[in-house]
Amino acid sequence: MNLAKNTQRNRILRYCQEYGSITIREAFEKLHINSPSKRISEMRLSGYDVSSEVETRINSAGEEVRYKRYYIYEPPKGETS
């Protein structure tokens, strides 16, 4: 796979290790990853343990918005594709 994509996946994983989870918005704004959904999908296909939960909050316009929070863990050694 492309090294740049690998670097983005590594940044997502490190963020999850440090903060416990990540949202698409956090990946976009804090890690400057333009397609975080694609990177997370690639991680899932490569054997990473990816789970998510839907969260709800009120945005600055006063509207209720729903989004996913992802929890990503490294697979045991030797189990990545």
MOPAC internal coordinates of N, CA, C and O (Angstrom, degrees):
PM7 1SCF
backbone

  N    0.0000 0     0.00 0     0.00 0    0    0    0
  C    1.4561 1     0.00 0     0.00 0    1    0    0
  C    1.5210 1   110.40 1     0.00 0    2    1    0
  O    1.2310 1   121.39 1   -20.41 1    3    2    1
  N    1.3048 1   114.95 1   159.59 1    3    2    1
  C    1.4520 1   124.16 1   179.51 1    5    3    2
  C    1.5333 1   110.66 1   -58.33 1    6    5    3
  O    1.2310 1   120.36 1   -46.72 1    7    6    5
  N    1.3272 1   116.92 1   133.28 1    7    6    5
  C    1.4615 1   121.84 1  -178.44 1    9    7    6
  C    1.5254 1   111.68 1   -60.49 1   10    9    7
  O    1.2310 1   120.14 1   140.66 1   11   10    9
  N    1.3403 1   117.34 1   -39.34 1   11   10    9
  C    1.4616 1   120.31 1   179.49 1   13   11   10
  C    1.5250 1   110.85 1   -61.07 1   14   13   11
  O    1.2310 1   120.01 1   138.37 1   15   14   13
  N    1.3259 1   117.58 1   -41.63 1   15   14   13
  C    1.4638 1   120.70 1   177.64 1   17   15   14
  C    1.5158 1   110.06 1   -64.44 1   18   17   15
  O    1.2310 1   120.58 1   138.47 1   19   18   17
  N    1.3297 1   116.51 1   -41.53 1   19   18   17
  C    1.4490 1   120.88 1   178.58 1   21   19   18
  C    1.5268 1   110.00 1   -60.73 1   22   21   19
  O    1.2310 1   119.85 1   137.87 1   23   22   21
  N    1.3038 1   117.89 1   -42.13 1   23   22   21
  C    1.4519 1   121.95 1   178.30 1   25   23   22
  C    1.5286 1   110.50 1   -61.96 1   26   25   23
  O    1.2310 1   119.97 1   138.83 1   27   26   25
  N    1.3078 1   117.67 1   -41.17 1   27   26   25
  C    1.4584 1   120.72 1   177.60 1   29   27   26
  C    1.5220 1   111.15 1   -64.18 1   30   29   27
  O    1.2310 1   120.26 1   137.78 1   31   30   29
  N    1.3103 1   117.11 1   -42.22 1   31   30   29
  C    1.4709 1   119.74 1   177.65 1   33   31   30
  C    1.5279 1   110.21 1   -63.14 1   34   33   31
  O    1.2310 1   120.36 1   139.80 1   35   34   33
  N    1.3261 1   116.93 1   -40.20 1   35   34   33
  C    1.4602 1   119.93 1   178.29 1   37   35   34
  C    1.5245 1   111.24 1   -63.65 1   38   37   35
  O    1.2310 1   120.04 1   141.42 1   39   38   37
  N    1.3251 1   117.53 1   -38.58 1   39   38   37
  C    1.4696 1   120.52 1   178.58 1   41   39   38
  C    1.5270 1   110.45 1   -65.78 1   42   41   39
  O    1.2310 1   120.11 1   140.02 1   43   42   41
  N    1.3364 1   117.40 1   -39.98 1   43   42   41
  C    1.4653 1   121.01 1   177.38 1   45   43   42
  C    1.5223 1   109.85 1   -62.87 1   46   45   43
  O    1.2310 1   120.22 1   133.78 1   47   46   45
  N    1.3119 1   117.19 1   -46.22 1   47   46   45
  C    1.4603 1   121.07 1  -179.70 1   49   47   46
  C    1.5289 1   111.10 1   -62.02 1   50   49   47
  O    1.2310 1   119.99 1   133.68 1   51   50   49
  N    1.3300 1   117.62 1   -46.32 1   51   50   49
  C    1.4722 1   120.76 1   179.33 1   53   51   50
  C    1.5321 1   110.95 1   -61.00 1   54   53   51
  O    1.2310 1   120.31 1   140.13 1   55   54   53
  N    1.3355 1   117.01 1   -39.87 1   55   54   53
  C    1.4651 1   121.14 1   178.08 1   57   55   54
  C    1.5310 1   109.92 1   -61.22 1   58   57   55
  O    1.2310 1   120.36 1   134.11 1   59   58   57
  N    1.3227 1   116.91 1   -45.89 1   59   58   57
  C    1.4666 1   120.93 1   178.85 1   61   59   58
  C    1.5233 1   111.59 1   -63.70 1   62   61   59
  O    1.2310 1   120.26 1   142.76 1   63   62   61
  N    1.3147 1   117.10 1   -37.24 1   63   62   61
  C    1.4613 1   120.15 1   178.36 1   65   63   62
  C    1.5287 1   110.62 1   -66.41 1   66   65   63
  O    1.2310 1   120.64 1   143.35 1   67   66   65
  N    1.3300 1   116.37 1   -36.65 1   67   66   65
  C    1.4650 1   120.08 1  -178.64 1   69   67   66
  C    1.5228 1   112.94 1   -79.76 1   70   69   67
  O    1.2310 1   120.13 1   138.25 1   71   70   69
  N    1.3423 1   117.35 1   -41.75 1   71   70   69
  C    1.4630 1   121.28 1  -173.28 1   73   71   70
  C    1.5266 1   114.28 1  -109.01 1   74   73   71
  O    1.2310 1   120.06 1   172.75 1   75   74   73
  N    1.3224 1   117.50 1    -7.25 1   75   74   73
  C    1.4615 1   121.10 1   175.99 1   77   75   74
  C    1.5172 1   115.30 1    94.87 1   78   77   75
  O    1.2310 1   120.05 1   153.66 1   79   78   77
  N    1.3406 1   117.50 1   -26.34 1   79   78   77
  C    1.4619 1   121.07 1  -178.22 1   81   79   78
  C    1.5254 1   108.82 1  -166.48 1   82   81   79
  O    1.2310 1   121.25 1    -3.42 1   83   82   81
  N    1.3426 1   115.21 1   176.58 1   83   82   81
  C    1.4560 1   120.36 1   179.19 1   85   83   82
  C    1.5237 1   109.95 1  -153.11 1   86   85   83
  O    1.2310 1   120.65 1   -30.98 1   87   86   85
  N    1.3204 1   116.35 1   149.02 1   87   86   85
  C    1.4581 1   121.32 1   172.06 1   89   87   86
  C    1.5275 1   107.64 1  -110.09 1   90   89   87
  O    1.2310 1   120.67 1   -14.61 1   91   90   89
  N    1.3209 1   116.33 1   165.39 1   91   90   89
  C    1.4641 1   120.47 1   177.36 1   93   91   90
  C    1.5230 1   109.72 1   -59.84 1   94   93   91
  O    1.2310 1   120.34 1   137.72 1   95   94   93
  N    1.3079 1   116.96 1   -42.28 1   95   94   93
  C    1.4694 1   120.66 1  -179.98 1   97   95   94
  C    1.5257 1   111.33 1   -62.68 1   98   97   95
  O    1.2310 1   120.02 1   136.80 1   99   98   97
  N    1.3333 1   117.57 1   -43.20 1   99   98   97
  C    1.4670 1   120.35 1   178.05 1  101   99   98
  C    1.5246 1   110.67 1   -61.02 1  102  101   99
  O    1.2310 1   120.30 1   136.69 1  103  102  101
  N    1.3280 1   117.03 1   -43.31 1  103  102  101
  C    1.4647 1   120.47 1   179.63 1  105  103  102
  C    1.5221 1   110.80 1   -62.47 1  106  105  103
  O    1.2310 1   120.72 1   139.67 1  107  106  105
  N    1.3212 1   116.23 1   -40.33 1  107  106  105
  C    1.4608 1   121.09 1  -179.30 1  109  107  106
  C    1.5301 1   110.62 1   -69.42 1  110  109  107
  O    1.2310 1   120.33 1   130.13 1  111  110  109
  N    1.3365 1   116.98 1   -49.87 1  111  110  109
  C    1.4595 1   120.87 1  -173.95 1  113  111  110
  C    1.5312 1   113.93 1   -79.14 1  114  113  111
  O    1.2310 1   119.85 1   138.65 1  115  114  113
  N    1.3155 1   117.89 1   -41.35 1  115  114  113
  C    1.4666 1   120.58 1  -174.47 1  117  115  114
  C    1.5175 1   113.34 1   -91.12 1  118  117  115
  O    1.2310 1   120.46 1   148.06 1  119  118  117
  N    1.3356 1   116.72 1   -31.94 1  119  118  117
  C    1.4616 1   120.19 1  -177.42 1  121  119  118
  C    1.5252 1   112.46 1  -105.96 1  122  121  119
  O    1.2310 1   120.14 1   174.18 1  123  122  121
  N    1.3353 1   117.33 1    -5.82 1  123  122  121
  C    1.4652 1   123.26 1   178.35 1  125  123  122
  C    1.5299 1   112.16 1    58.55 1  126  125  123
  O    1.2310 1   121.22 1  -136.46 1  127  126  125
  N    1.3324 1   115.27 1    43.54 1  127  126  125
  C    1.4625 1   121.94 1   178.13 1  129  127  126
  C    1.5262 1   107.43 1  -104.36 1  130  129  127
  O    1.2310 1   120.49 1   -61.70 1  131  130  129
  N    1.3243 1   116.67 1   118.30 1  131  130  129
  C    1.4658 1   121.14 1  -174.65 1  133  131  130
  C    1.5268 1   113.93 1   -74.77 1  134  133  131
  O    1.2310 1   119.39 1   151.77 1  135  134  133
  N    1.3211 1   118.77 1   -28.23 1  135  134  133
  C    1.4660 1   121.70 1  -179.24 1  137  135  134
  C    1.5348 1   110.42 1  -127.68 1  138  137  135
  O    1.2310 1   120.16 1  -116.14 1  139  138  137
  N    1.3384 1   117.29 1    63.86 1  139  138  137
  C    1.4627 1   118.75 1  -177.29 1  141  139  138
  C    1.5226 1   113.59 1   -63.00 1  142  141  139
  O    1.2310 1   119.58 1   148.07 1  143  142  141
  N    1.3293 1   118.41 1   -31.93 1  143  142  141
  C    1.4715 1   120.14 1   178.92 1  145  143  142
  C    1.5216 1   110.46 1   -61.10 1  146  145  143
  O    1.2310 1   120.61 1   139.13 1  147  146  145
  N    1.3138 1   116.43 1   -40.87 1  147  146  145
  C    1.4663 1   121.56 1   179.14 1  149  147  146
  C    1.5276 1   110.28 1   -65.22 1  150  149  147
  O    1.2310 1   119.98 1   136.07 1  151  150  149
  N    1.3298 1   117.65 1   -43.93 1  151  150  149
  C    1.4691 1   120.60 1  -179.99 1  153  151  150
  C    1.5292 1   110.49 1   -63.14 1  154  153  151
  O    1.2310 1   120.04 1   138.37 1  155  154  153
  N    1.3322 1   117.53 1   -41.63 1  155  154  153
  C    1.4664 1   120.87 1   179.62 1  157  155  154
  C    1.5235 1   110.01 1   -66.16 1  158  157  155
  O    1.2310 1   119.97 1   140.13 1  159  158  157
  N    1.3155 1   117.66 1   -39.87 1  159  158  157
  C    1.4619 1   121.79 1   176.21 1  161  159  158
  C    1.5279 1   110.80 1   -61.02 1  162  161  159
  O    1.2310 1   120.46 1   136.76 1  163  162  161
  N    1.3258 1   116.72 1   -43.24 1  163  162  161
  C    1.4745 1   120.90 1   177.68 1  165  163  162
  C    1.5201 1   110.93 1   -62.22 1  166  165  163
  O    1.2310 1   120.68 1   140.72 1  167  166  165
  N    1.3260 1   116.30 1   -39.28 1  167  166  165
  C    1.4677 1   119.91 1   179.06 1  169  167  166
  C    1.5291 1   110.38 1   -64.01 1  170  169  167
  O    1.2310 1   120.55 1   137.17 1  171  170  169
  N    1.3116 1   116.55 1   -42.83 1  171  170  169
  C    1.4696 1   121.05 1   178.44 1  173  171  170
  C    1.5326 1   110.10 1   -59.94 1  174  173  171
  O    1.2310 1   120.66 1   134.46 1  175  174  173
  N    1.3412 1   116.34 1   -45.54 1  175  174  173
  C    1.4691 1   121.12 1   179.89 1  177  175  174
  C    1.5292 1   112.34 1   -66.41 1  178  177  175
  O    1.2310 1   120.35 1   154.11 1  179  178  177
  N    1.3379 1   116.94 1   -25.89 1  179  178  177
  C    1.4660 1   121.49 1  -179.99 1  181  179  178
  C    1.5256 1   112.41 1   -84.90 1  182  181  179
  O    1.2310 1   120.04 1   179.54 1  183  182  181
  N    1.3344 1   117.52 1    -0.46 1  183  182  181
  C    1.4550 1   120.16 1   175.63 1  185  183  182
  C    1.5169 1   115.71 1   105.24 1  186  185  183
  O    1.2310 1   119.85 1  -177.92 1  187  186  185
  N    1.3247 1   117.88 1     2.08 1  187  186  185
  C    1.4593 1   119.69 1   177.05 1  189  187  186
  C    1.5179 1   109.42 1   -69.86 1  190  189  187
  O    1.2310 1   120.54 1   -32.84 1  191  190  189
  N    1.3174 1   116.57 1   147.16 1  191  190  189
  C    1.4558 1   122.87 1   177.63 1  193  191  190
  C    1.5273 1   107.13 1   -82.56 1  194  193  191
  O    1.2310 1   120.36 1   -74.95 1  195  194  193
  N    1.3354 1   116.92 1   105.05 1  195  194  193
  C    1.4652 1   122.50 1  -177.12 1  197  195  194
  C    1.5186 1   108.84 1  -118.23 1  198  197  195
  O    1.2310 1   120.89 1   -56.60 1  199  198  197
  N    1.3189 1   115.91 1   123.40 1  199  198  197
  C    1.4613 1   120.11 1   173.31 1  201  199  198
  C    1.5261 1   107.10 1  -130.36 1  202  201  199
  O    1.2310 1   120.92 1   -15.66 1  203  202  201
  N    1.3136 1   115.84 1   164.34 1  203  202  201
  C    1.4574 1   119.14 1  -178.80 1  205  203  202
  C    1.5163 1   110.18 1  -148.83 1  206  205  203
  O    1.2310 1   121.79 1   -18.10 1  207  206  205
  N    1.3175 1   114.18 1   161.90 1  207  206  205
  C    1.4597 1   120.55 1   173.16 1  209  207  206
  C    1.5240 1   107.66 1  -141.77 1  210  209  207
  O    1.2310 1   120.98 1   -31.05 1  211  210  209
  N    1.3043 1   115.73 1   148.95 1  211  210  209
  C    1.4609 1   121.15 1   179.85 1  213  211  210
  C    1.5214 1   108.48 1   -87.49 1  214  213  211
  O    1.2310 1   121.03 1   -48.44 1  215  214  213
  N    1.3246 1   115.64 1   131.56 1  215  214  213
  C    1.4525 1   121.93 1   176.70 1  217  215  214
  C    1.5246 1   108.74 1  -116.57 1  218  217  215
  O    1.2310 1   120.89 1   -23.66 1  219  218  217
  N    1.3151 1   115.90 1   156.34 1  219  218  217
  C    1.4523 1   122.03 1   179.04 1  221  219  218
  C    1.5223 1   108.46 1  -128.02 1  222  221  219
  O    1.2310 1   121.03 1   -40.95 1  223  222  221
  N    1.3317 1   115.63 1   139.05 1  223  222  221
  C    1.4595 1   120.08 1   174.61 1  225  223  222
  C    1.5198 1   108.58 1  -149.24 1  226  225  223
  O    1.2310 1   120.81 1    -8.10 1  227  226  225
  N    1.3042 1   116.06 1   171.90 1  227  226  225
  C    1.4623 1   122.36 1   176.94 1  229  227  226
  C    1.5266 1   107.42 1  -100.18 1  230  229  227
  O    1.2310 1   120.24 1   -53.45 1  231  230  229
  N    1.3406 1   117.15 1   126.55 1  231  230  229
  C    1.4647 1   119.92 1  -179.33 1  233  231  230
  C    1.5308 1   110.51 1   -83.79 1  234  233  231
  O    1.2310 1   120.75 1     1.18 1  235  234  233
  N    1.3288 1   116.17 1  -178.82 1  235  234  233
  C    1.4662 1   120.81 1  -175.68 1  237  235  234
  C    1.5287 1   112.81 1   -66.33 1  238  237  235
  O    1.2310 1   120.06 1   162.07 1  239  238  237
  N    1.3258 1   117.49 1   -17.93 1  239  238  237
  C    1.4709 1   121.50 1   177.13 1  241  239  238
  C    1.5264 1   111.48 1   -89.66 1  242  241  239
  O    1.2310 1   120.49 1  -177.56 1  243  242  241
  N    1.3380 1   116.67 1     2.44 1  243  242  241
  C    1.4566 1   120.52 1   179.99 1  245  243  242
  C    1.5098 1   114.30 1    82.45 1  246  245  243
  O    1.2310 1   120.44 1  -168.91 1  247  246  245
  N    1.3324 1   116.77 1    11.09 1  247  246  245
  C    1.4633 1   121.22 1  -179.36 1  249  247  246
  C    1.5261 1   110.58 1   -95.58 1  250  249  247
  O    1.2310 1   121.44 1   -33.29 1  251  250  249
  N    1.3196 1   114.85 1   146.71 1  251  250  249
  C    1.4591 1   119.69 1   175.43 1  253  251  250
  C    1.5210 1   108.73 1   -79.00 1  254  253  251
  O    1.2310 1   120.55 1   -52.25 1  255  254  253
  N    1.3228 1   116.55 1   127.75 1  255  254  253
  C    1.4655 1   121.09 1   178.05 1  257  255  254
  C    1.5229 1   109.27 1  -124.62 1  258  257  255
  O    1.2310 1   121.48 1   -32.56 1  259  258  257
  N    1.3239 1   114.77 1   147.44 1  259  258  257
  C    1.4694 1   121.82 1   179.04 1  261  259  258
  C    1.5192 1   107.99 1  -117.63 1  262  261  259
  O    1.2310 1   120.69 1   -37.15 1  263  262  261
  N    1.3173 1   116.29 1   142.85 1  263  262  261
  C    1.4527 1   122.12 1   179.71 1  265  263  262
  C    1.5221 1   108.56 1  -154.32 1  266  265  263
  O    1.2310 1   120.92 1   -16.06 1  267  266  265
  N    1.3229 1   115.85 1   163.94 1  267  266  265
  C    1.4625 1   120.50 1   179.71 1  269  267  266
  C    1.5249 1   111.01 1   -98.52 1  270  269  267
  O    1.2310 1   121.55 1   -38.01 1  271  270  269
  N    1.3107 1   114.63 1   141.99 1  271  270  269
  C    1.4610 1   122.43 1   170.57 1  273  271  270
  C    1.5201 1   106.22 1  -110.06 1  274  273  271
  O    1.2310 1   120.63 1   -53.59 1  275  274  273
  N    1.3302 1   116.40 1   126.41 1  275  274  273
  C    1.4602 1   122.38 1  -175.98 1  277  275  274
  C    1.5284 1   111.14 1  -101.82 1  278  277  275
  O    1.2310 1   121.72 1   -39.35 1  279  278  277
  N    1.3181 1   114.32 1   140.65 1  279  278  277
  C    1.4598 1   123.31 1   174.49 1  281  279  278
  C    1.5192 1   105.59 1  -117.46 1  282  281  279
  O    1.2310 1   120.36 1   -58.61 1  283  282  281
  N    1.3269 1   116.91 1   121.39 1  283  282  281
  C    1.4675 1   120.85 1  -173.59 1  285  283  282
  C    1.5179 1   109.02 1  -129.11 1  286  285  283
  O    1.2310 1   121.23 1   -50.72 1  287  286  285
  N    1.3280 1   115.26 1   129.28 1  287  286  285
  C    1.4632 1   121.77 1  -179.78 1  289  287  286
  C    1.5184 1   109.36 1  -128.16 1  290  289  287
  O    1.2310 1   121.21 1   -32.86 1  291  290  289
  N    1.3139 1   115.30 1   147.14 1  291  290  289
  C    1.4719 1   119.92 1   177.58 1  293  291  290
  C    1.5175 1   109.67 1   -67.70 1  294  293  291
  O    1.2310 1   120.46 1   -37.08 1  295  294  293
  N    1.3262 1   116.73 1   142.92 1  295  294  293
  C    1.4712 1   119.52 1   174.09 1  297  295  294
  C    1.5248 1   108.89 1   -73.41 1  298  297  295
  O    1.2310 1   120.23 1   -19.17 1  299  298  297
  N    1.3341 1   117.16 1   160.83 1  299  298  297
  C    1.4679 1   118.96 1   175.18 1  301  299  298
  C    1.5319 1   110.31 1   -55.62 1  302  301  299
  O    1.2310 1   120.38 1   -29.96 1  303  302  301
  N    1.3046 1   116.88 1   150.04 1  303  302  301
  C    1.4687 1   122.18 1  -179.01 1  305  303  302
  C    1.5316 1   110.62 1   -51.12 1  306  305  303
  O    1.2310 1   121.30 1   -43.34 1  307  306  305
  N    1.3404 1   115.11 1   136.66 1  307  306  305
  C    1.4558 1   121.14 1   177.14 1  309  307  306
  C    1.5225 1   114.25 1    85.19 1  310  309  307
  O    1.2310 1   119.62 1  -176.51 1  311  310  309
  N    1.3472 1   118.34 1     3.49 1  311  310  309
  C    1.4617 1   119.33 1  -178.00 1  313  311  310
  C    1.5113 1   114.02 1  -109.89 1  314  313  311
  O    1.2310 1   119.00 1  -172.48 1  315  314  313
  N    1.3591 1   119.51 1     7.52 1  315  314  313
  C    1.4652 1   120.02 1   176.77 1  317  315  314
  C    1.5034 1   110.25 1   -88.97 1  318  317  315
  O    1.2310 1   120.59 1   -28.86 1  319  318  317
  N    1.3406 1   116.47 1   151.14 1  319  318  317
  C    1.4577 1   121.74 1   179.31 1  321  319  318
  C    1.4986 1   110.57 1   -81.60 1  322  321  319
  O    1.2310 1   120.10 1   180.00 1  323  322  321

